[in-house]
Amino acid sequence: MKQTFIVSLIIIGLGAIFSLFMTGMWLAIVLPSTMMIAMQIPGKRAFGAGFLGVAFLWLVLILIKDIPNHHILSSRMAGLLGLPNSAMFILVNVLLGGLIGGLSGWSGAVLNKAFRKPS
Amino acid sequence: MRKVIAILPILFTSLLVYFLGKPMGSLPALGKLLDPVTGCWASAESVNKDFNNKLKLDGLKAGVTVSFDDRLVPHIKAGNDYDLYYTQGYLHAYFRLWQMDLQTRAAGGRVSEVLGDKALKFDRTQRRKGMVYGAEQSLKAMEADPRSKQMLDAYTAGINAYINTLDYKTYPLEYKLASFEPEPWTNLKSALLLKYMADDLTGYTEDIALTVLRDMLSPEEFAALYPERLNGVNPVIPHDSIKQTASLSAPAIPADSIAWAHLTATDFEVEEEGKGSNNWVLGGSRTKSGKPILCNDPHLGLNLPSLWYEVQMTAPGVNVYGVSLPGSPGVIIGFNDNISWGFTNNYRDVKDFYAIQPASANSYKFAGKELQYTNRIEKISIKGKPDYFDTVKYTVHGPVMYEETFHGPGGLKKPIAVTWMAHRPSNEVLALYMLNRSADYTEYTNAIHNFLCPAQNMIYADRHGDIALWGQGQFINKWRGQGRYVMNGADSATLWGQNIPVAENPHAHNPAQGYIASANQTVTDTTYPYWYNGYFYEFRAWRINEVLRNTKNATVEDMFALQNDVYSVLAANVLPVMLTHITPNVVTDRERNYLDLLGNWDYKLTAESKAATVFQVWWANFYATLWAKRFGKIPDQLKPSPERTMQLLKEESPYLGNVKDAAIASLRNSIDSLERLKKADKLEWYKAKNTSVKHLTKLAPFSYTDLKIGGWGNTVNAAKTDHGPSWRMVVQLGDEVEAYGVYPGGQSGNVGSKYYATFLDKWVKGEYYKLSFYTATTKPAATYTWTINPKNK
């Protein structure tokens, strides 16, 4: 549990820095798998850690834009996707990031397990 | 086995990322759109965004300062003309790039490239009517004059300087939604945009319908229902201002058998109803201040991002403020230190049609000979499909717009070519360049004489006290009737003749009546020596003239009131007639409830009026019923005009048939609609008509609907469903220029900006901003400042 948290926090921290020159999508794909391999996180926790890490990373990145914008854009985008309000739009957006992050984390863990020689 | 399992999550991830990265149908790539760094979120602009900026731009000649006021209107101060237009281009692109891009693609028939084959018919129409051809002709004229060439070159360079800074992250949101990219700007694009306006304002095809109607009705009937000139109008140019001598004599009228083509068509496509506009000017004798007041409100499509972008442009020799068209350099409607001007559409017919008689697949008959078509191959790229090639045949008359492979209005298959003033070279950019710098009446006339198409009623006032209006455009010395119907394209007698010298265009300069007003009505009375026809509207002109005739000591507030006036001349004239036919014994209780609403009605289409809704619904039904027998399925737009119908009603004309029956039947028919509106709580006029300002994509979350505004196309405040006053301006020309304005939008085209529709509320309420005009002596503090310097200096 503690490990999941720590990995998520690292993903958020690194992601925030890398977001200056990488797209959110690349961050969601690359960061979790790399982290799981580097930290040898087992598959069970890797999905959760990747999910949480990227979901929160995306949430942070989104709120940085959304709060100063007074939800102008998010309300309009919510309307476009048929969602009731900006909070729902952000939730959907964050869950999408989480899903990619989770799958990426899982991929990292499985790769780790598959190619590491049994010790 | 472990290795196989290992592949699964990787496969899932890859598939998910792959699908998120691909546009699906009309949906954009969701992964890209929802990316928190580069997706839609990049357009979420902080409401406290600091717009201050220091820029270094390639190609600029010297330093430029842009001061933004609190409404984000830029006041550009440049050291030379090049830098002035360069900066305007940069600003237009910075705030409005997607709109400029889309509108010029639309003008040139290139929408399929970005939206797919659903736009193919539209694109073909644009190509076949010769939009690109016309823009190329005009561009030659624009680039032949060093002033307009420099203006365009600088403007284009400024736009491209901004486009070059962009990447996916910084694209306007709409590019991400429709998955396409900005492309470099060219001078041709600016020329195309001006042709787009010309098409919007002169591109109607009513000659074709009129040809069918003429053959359908008896000559007496046709003359009564479609008079060449309506009686009882208030022409734009007062009678005593008309110069009744002409330097050109009227050409001989060819025999009917030579002149005309005959067509049959039964199922007319409904064209969008015409646009309108108002402008008027009061001389000092009619104002409280003793100074002229000029007013203008062009009625165009109500869209977001707004058609207009407010700007002040200052450089040596010019200090001008007004609204500009993103995509075109200069100020279109506005004022400077000395003069103010405005436009309404002139509506004289400058687009005529010719029936072509093919001789073979590659030739047609003309003046007893066989002439070869000049083919122009139009390549239309279509997103996700192979290119489409359309061959457009050019004749002596112009392009063959309709033929077997591309049907005209009413399913016409006969080849029809179009002769159109917009195909001829003209330099409207130079006209605006000179107009922006004009200081007196002579300079204004010299400037506008370069403005050839779309013809406009160009209103004028200056600080010396002069007022004027020119019905300006390039017109042809036509024989009486020429071009009113589709002409025989095989005879040379139907060809357009000489240009009327622009100095002989109808105009008024300080007329005795002390004011001049235009609202798309008939331009002159019949003492004007040149024959013309047109597509004129009279209701707003009747009302404006009625008010101004009785106006003394006018203030700017009085002018605000007139621009927002919703009195219906139509209602005032026809409703009493309609009501005389409704006797108590024919009315049911349900009908009486609605008729009671009309009891003390003041004929004003105010936002909350229920009487207005009752009248509008009943009138629409009444009008349709009156003409139903005679015209069958022909849509309303082609029936005798409401103006003429009103006159026939008052004259008790026999052509109307049984008016009493029509009044009763139409009232009965109206009740269902009215009950439906009542049930939906939409009986108030603004709810029933639903004036909307929609995003160009029509996406609802980017649009505003149900705006609480009164009026209709035939009232001065011409707020219809999707057309209306696109810019309201009132300028008093005293020692200081005192100007007010508002448009239904905002300075930023970004849907994620608080400046996207900032002015809409005030526009709806009929309120105005006092425009902040920087002069040598007055320079209010800027809210934000851009300091721009040339790169490498």
Boltz contact constraints between the chains, C-beta under 6 A:
constraints:
  - contact:
      token1: [A, 19]
      token2: [B, 37]
      max_distance: 6.0
  - contact:
      token1: [A, 23]
      token2: [B, 35]
      max_distance: 6.0
  - contact:
      token1: [A, 23]
      token2: [B, 37]
      max_distance: 6.0
  - contact:
      token1: [A, 23]
      token2: [B, 38]
      max_distance: 6.0
  - contact:
      token1: [A, 24]
      token2: [B, 35]
      max_distance: 6.0
  - contact:
      token1: [A, 24]
      token2: [B, 36]
      max_distance: 6.0
  - contact:
      token1: [A, 24]
      token2: [B, 37]
      max_distance: 6.0
  - contact:
      token1: [A, 25]
      token2: [B, 31]
      max_distance: 6.0
  - contact:
      token1: [A, 25]
      token2: [B, 35]
      max_distance: 6.0
  - contact:
      token1: [A, 58]
      token2: [B, 36]
      max_distance: 6.0
  - contact:
      token1: [A, 61]
      token2: [B, 36]
      max_distance: 6.0
  - contact:
      token1: [A, 62]
      token2: [B, 36]
      max_distance: 6.0
  - contact:
      token1: [A, 62]
      token2: [B, 41]
      max_distance: 6.0
  - contact:
      token1: [A, 65]
      token2: [B, 41]
      max_distance: 6.0
  - contact:
      token1: [A, 65]
      token2: [B, 44]
      max_distance: 6.0
  - contact:
      token1: [A, 68]
      token2: [B, 46]
      max_distance: 6.0
  - contact:
      token1: [A, 69]
      token2: [B, 44]
      max_distance: 6.0
  - contact:
      token1: [A, 70]
      token2: [B, 47]
      max_distance: 6.0
  - contact:
      token1: [A, 72]
      token2: [B, 752]
      max_distance: 6.0
  - contact:
      token1: [A, 73]
      token2: [B, 43]
      max_distance: 6.0
  - contact:
      token1: [A, 73]
      token2: [B, 44]
      max_distance: 6.0
  - contact:
      token1: [A, 73]
      token2: [B, 752]
      max_distance: 6.0
  - contact:
      token1: [A, 76]
      token2: [B, 701]
      max_distance: 6.0
  - contact:
      token1: [A, 76]
      token2: [B, 702]
      max_distance: 6.0
  - contact:
      token1: [A, 76]
      token2: [B, 751]
      max_distance: 6.0
  - contact:
      token1: [A, 77]
      token2: [B, 40]
      max_distance: 6.0
  - contact:
      token1: [A, 79]
      token2: [B, 701]
      max_distance: 6.0
  - contact:
      token1: [A, 80]
      token2: [B, 701]
      max_distance: 6.0
  - contact:
      token1: [A, 93]
      token2: [B, 34]
      max_distance: 6.0
  - contact:
      token1: [A, 96]
      token2: [B, 34]
      max_distance: 6.0
  - contact:
      token1: [A, 103]
      token2: [B, 9]
      max_distance: 6.0
  - contact:
      token1: [A, 103]
      token2: [B, 12]
      max_distance: 6.0
  - contact:
      token1: [A, 103]
      token2: [B, 13]
      max_distance: 6.0
  - contact:
      token1: [A, 104]
      token2: [B, 13]
      max_distance: 6.0
  - contact:
      token1: [A, 106]
      token2: [B, 9]
      max_distance: 6.0
  - contact:
      token1: [A, 107]
      token2: [B, 9]
      max_distance: 6.0
  - contact:
      token1: [A, 107]
      token2: [B, 10]
      max_distance: 6.0
  - contact:
      token1: [A, 107]
      token2: [B, 13]
      max_distance: 6.0
  - contact:
      token1: [A, 110]
      token2: [B, 6]
      max_distance: 6.0
  - contact:
      token1: [A, 110]
      token2: [B, 9]
      max_distance: 6.0
  - contact:
      token1: [A, 111]
      token2: [B, 6]
      max_distance: 6.0
  - contact:
      token1: [A, 114]
      token2: [B, 2]
      max_distance: 6.0
  - contact:
      token1: [A, 114]
      token2: [B, 3]
      max_distance: 6.0
  - contact:
      token1: [A, 114]
      token2: [B, 6]
      max_distance: 6.0
